[in-house]
């Protein structure tokens, strides 16, 4: 299904990134403004990009609406290599729905389960997805924090074990692996979060499958660049884009308060355009950090 729309799989984008030692950004979208911000940044910097829609986003906007936003983005910017990816799919039925509607990649997040159950759930998705050429991302280890319907306490979080990663990939057949090396979803409590680069090196030495860094919003530039050089092929960004969007909306609203004695601006296009532009700037910055610019 996805091939007729011109989408790439995340596997295709990640394998190229691995060979050329950069990472592809996966940026979450829920609406028109977010996807425009993402695709404009990618087009301006000649970068491949992954359009990521979370399980929660599909419930909010409707999966079919998100698919057609992505199709429109590809038609508008045909030279940009892009994948349409389900982020944190929580069960087989959601992954199947997205595959059937045109997603080129899905993530099945069964990381809350024991290793064997995680493998079983990933393998079920892999067997279905690979029939249609769709790539599959799995997760091993648990990231602290909140993202849509994923909520992991600090006590429940766990780092990825390199040896388990090798077993997990071999038995599940996944195409890429999201790892936990100190990264977390949402906002970090410190300006310099701990990233276990030694663990990343160990995992990279154990597996040849592309590695994914979730929860990268708030990780400093030098740490992101280092992770990409060591072996991260895909980096997920969501929170920083949401914050940029919110800040611009706040600024606009505060500068245009309701006042019975003078007209106010109520055109949503004027309210949302600064927010859209702020997302574009955040993503351009991240693309430069990932090293994916001018790779088309």
HUGI-V897307 format. One record per pair of residues at least 24 apart in sequence whose ideal C-beta (glycine too) atoms are under 7 Angstrom apart, sorted by the first residue. I is the first residue (numbers start at 1). GAP is how many residues later the second one is. If there is no record, write none. Layout:
i=I gap=GAP
i=I gap=GAP
//
This chain:
i=1 gap=99
i=1 gap=101
i=1 gap=131
i=2 gap=82
i=2 gap=100
i=2 gap=101
i=2 gap=102
i=2 gap=132
i=5 gap=66
i=5 gap=69
i=5 gap=97
i=6 gap=68
i=6 gap=72
i=7 gap=67
i=7 gap=75
i=7 gap=76
i=7 gap=77
i=7 gap=97
i=8 gap=73
i=8 gap=74
i=8 gap=75
i=8 gap=96
i=9 gap=74
i=9 gap=95
i=9 gap=96
i=9 gap=124
i=9 gap=125
i=9 gap=126
i=10 gap=40
i=10 gap=73
i=10 gap=75
i=10 gap=95
i=10 gap=125
i=10 gap=127
i=10 gap=166
i=10 gap=224
i=11 gap=124
i=11 gap=164
i=11 gap=165
i=13 gap=35
i=13 gap=37
i=13 gap=68
i=13 gap=70
i=14 gap=162
i=14 gap=196
i=14 gap=219
i=14 gap=220
i=15 gap=195
i=17 gap=216
i=17 gap=275
i=18 gap=192
i=18 gap=215
i=21 gap=208
i=22 gap=206
i=22 gap=268
i=22 gap=269
i=22 gap=270
i=22 gap=273
i=23 gap=205
i=23 gap=209
i=23 gap=210
i=23 gap=211
i=23 gap=212
i=23 gap=267
i=23 gap=268
i=23 gap=269
i=24 gap=24
i=24 gap=25
i=24 gap=26
i=24 gap=209
i=24 gap=210
i=24 gap=266
i=24 gap=268
i=25 gap=24
i=25 gap=25
i=25 gap=210
i=25 gap=212
i=25 gap=258
i=25 gap=261
i=25 gap=262
i=25 gap=265
i=25 gap=267
i=26 gap=24
i=26 gap=26
i=26 gap=59
i=26 gap=208
i=26 gap=209
i=26 gap=210
i=27 gap=25
i=27 gap=210
i=27 gap=214
i=27 gap=256
i=28 gap=24
i=28 gap=26
i=28 gap=29
i=28 gap=59
i=28 gap=210
i=29 gap=24
i=30 gap=27
i=30 gap=30
i=30 gap=31
i=31 gap=30
i=32 gap=37
i=33 gap=239
i=33 gap=242
i=33 gap=243
i=34 gap=207
i=34 gap=245
i=35 gap=34
i=35 gap=35
i=35 gap=38
i=36 gap=240
i=37 gap=239
i=37 gap=242
i=37 gap=243
i=37 gap=246
i=38 gap=245
i=39 gap=34
i=39 gap=38
i=39 gap=41
i=40 gap=240
i=41 gap=239
i=41 gap=242
i=41 gap=243
i=41 gap=246
i=42 gap=38
i=42 gap=245
i=43 gap=34
i=43 gap=37
i=44 gap=240
i=45 gap=239
i=45 gap=242
i=45 gap=248
i=46 gap=247
i=46 gap=248
i=46 gap=249
i=46 gap=250
i=47 gap=240
i=47 gap=245
i=47 gap=246
i=47 gap=248
i=47 gap=249
i=48 gap=33
i=48 gap=34
i=48 gap=244
i=48 gap=247
i=48 gap=248
i=49 gap=31
i=49 gap=33
i=50 gap=32
i=50 gap=33
i=50 gap=35
i=50 gap=184
i=51 gap=31
i=51 gap=32
i=51 gap=33
i=51 gap=34
i=52 gap=33
i=52 gap=35
i=52 gap=184
i=53 gap=33
i=53 gap=34
i=54 gap=33
i=54 gap=34
i=54 gap=93
i=54 gap=94
i=55 gap=33
i=55 gap=34
i=55 gap=35
i=55 gap=39
i=55 gap=93
i=55 gap=94
i=56 gap=92
i=56 gap=93
i=58 gap=36
i=63 gap=34
i=63 gap=35
i=63 gap=38
i=64 gap=37
i=67 gap=34
i=67 gap=35
i=79 gap=217
i=80 gap=216
i=81 gap=215
i=88 gap=59
i=88 gap=60
i=88 gap=62
i=90 gap=59
i=92 gap=32
i=92 gap=33
i=95 gap=30
i=95 gap=34
i=96 gap=32
i=99 gap=29
i=99 gap=30
i=99 gap=33
i=99 gap=35
i=103 gap=31
i=104 gap=30
i=105 gap=29
i=105 gap=30
i=105 gap=32
i=106 gap=28
i=106 gap=30
i=107 gap=30
i=108 gap=28
i=108 gap=30
i=109 gap=30
i=109 gap=41
i=111 gap=28
i=111 gap=29
i=111 gap=30
i=111 gap=31
i=112 gap=30
i=115 gap=49
i=115 gap=53
i=118 gap=50
i=119 gap=49
i=119 gap=52
i=119 gap=53
i=122 gap=50
i=122 gap=52
i=123 gap=49
i=123 gap=50
i=126 gap=46
i=126 gap=47
i=126 gap=48
i=135 gap=40
i=135 gap=41
i=136 gap=38
i=136 gap=39
i=137 gap=37
i=137 gap=38
i=137 gap=39
i=137 gap=41
i=137 gap=75
i=138 gap=30
i=138 gap=34
i=138 gap=36
i=138 gap=39
i=138 gap=40
i=139 gap=39
i=140 gap=24
i=140 gap=25
i=140 gap=28
i=140 gap=37
i=140 gap=39
i=141 gap=38
i=141 gap=39
i=142 gap=38
i=143 gap=37
i=143 gap=40
i=143 gap=41
i=143 gap=42
i=143 gap=71
i=143 gap=72
i=144 gap=40
i=145 gap=39
i=145 gap=40
i=145 gap=41
i=145 gap=70
i=146 gap=39
i=146 gap=40
i=147 gap=38
i=147 gap=39
i=147 gap=91
i=150 gap=35
i=159 gap=37
i=159 gap=40
i=160 gap=43
i=162 gap=37
i=162 gap=40
i=162 gap=41
i=162 gap=44
i=163 gap=43
i=165 gap=38
i=165 gap=41
i=165 gap=42
i=166 gap=40
i=166 gap=41
i=169 gap=38
i=169 gap=40
i=174 gap=35
i=175 gap=34
i=176 gap=33
i=176 gap=34
i=176 gap=36
i=176 gap=58
i=177 gap=30
i=177 gap=32
i=177 gap=34
i=177 gap=35
i=178 gap=34
i=178 gap=36
i=179 gap=24
i=179 gap=32
i=179 gap=33
i=183 gap=30
i=183 gap=31
i=183 gap=32
i=183 gap=33
i=183 gap=36
i=184 gap=31
i=185 gap=29
i=185 gap=30
i=186 gap=53
i=187 gap=31
i=187 gap=52
i=188 gap=30
i=192 gap=28
i=193 gap=25
i=193 gap=26
i=195 gap=24
i=195 gap=28
i=195 gap=32
i=197 gap=29
i=197 gap=33
i=200 gap=27
i=200 gap=30
i=200 gap=31
i=201 gap=29
i=204 gap=26
i=204 gap=27
i=210 gap=24
i=212 gap=24
i=221 gap=68
i=224 gap=65
i=225 gap=64
i=228 gap=62
i=228 gap=63
i=235 gap=55
i=237 gap=49
i=240 gap=42
i=241 gap=38
i=241 gap=41
i=241 gap=42
i=244 gap=34
i=244 gap=35
i=244 gap=38
i=245 gap=30
i=245 gap=33
i=245 gap=34
i=247 gap=31
i=248 gap=26
i=248 gap=27
i=248 gap=30
i=249 gap=26
//
